[in-house]
């Protein structure tokens, strides 16, 4: 073969291989590990919906949803870099990071209203949280350093009321005088299935203004790869809109695959509660979109906990969260456009 022709062939081959490598690199999905706050359940529905419908993939992300649970510390894994994003169940976790000067920040809160509840037997005729003062209440160790502090400050509850809760309904079902913690989207349904009628007290209706379903990441990730953070939050928001207002079945299937113990009827119940009680999409989120937070609420929550001496009184609360990624997201704008179009058709 003529040397010049050989050189041209090698050059063309090299260029082809190089372009192929560049092309593959350009379209390779970025792998993300997202740690939730519990085993797969309806309260994670928007993330599973985004995964099921390819919303993450559309934005170049390969997201692995890692389940939480009673023996899983995703906060620790987030700090150590073993996961990229982590879900906090309440506003205490981000504030704890701020108090300890750990550079982890809240970037979206998917539950505008925390679904935490206290549950009593209807036969006891309690009408409000005030009636539960001095009664025996089963709570977990995490709750003792969580919303129990709110109940102490606001309603005068005391630690002598506490009985251990191990996420087993049996003690409650067997003793009419017992009260226990729960989630509005879960335990009331399970209790009713046994034939017992519960009285359910949603803490959010009594001044408990914690966010829930809070997604956090490191400040380093925000600085190094803001595009990745934007993509993950935008796809997640899109997933939540779809989960709430479209067919949630794709998410249900993935949730059941990850957690086979999850009953389809419970998933449907939880979905209905999330929509009807506006736990995720309420008057606040309808201004700037699902996932957004506001400083006023963070300050109010923080100041309540300062009364219980949980935090120092001089924290800069504006550093606990950012709306850089959730506020006015593309997913929110897409949702607004869809609603406007629907209104025009209705007219």
Buried (B, 14 or more C-beta within 10 A) or exposed (E): EEEEEEEEEEEEEEEEEEEEEEEEEEEEEBEBBBBBBBBBBBBBBBBBBBBBBEBBBEBBBEBEBBBBBEEBEBBEBBBEEEBBBBBBBBBBBBBBBBBEEBBBBBBBBBBBBBBBBBBBBBEBEBEEBEBBBEBBBBBBEBBBEBBBBBBBBBBEBEEEBBEEBEEEBEBBBEEEEBBBBBBBBBBBBBBEEEEBEBBBBBBBEBEBBBBBBBBBBBEEBBEEBEEBBBBBBBBBBBBBBBBBEEEBBBBBEBBBEBBEEBEEEBBBBBBBBBBEBBBBBEEBBBEBBBBBBBEEBBBEBBEBBBBEEBBEEEBEBEBBBBBBBBBEBBBBEBBEEEEEEEEEEEE
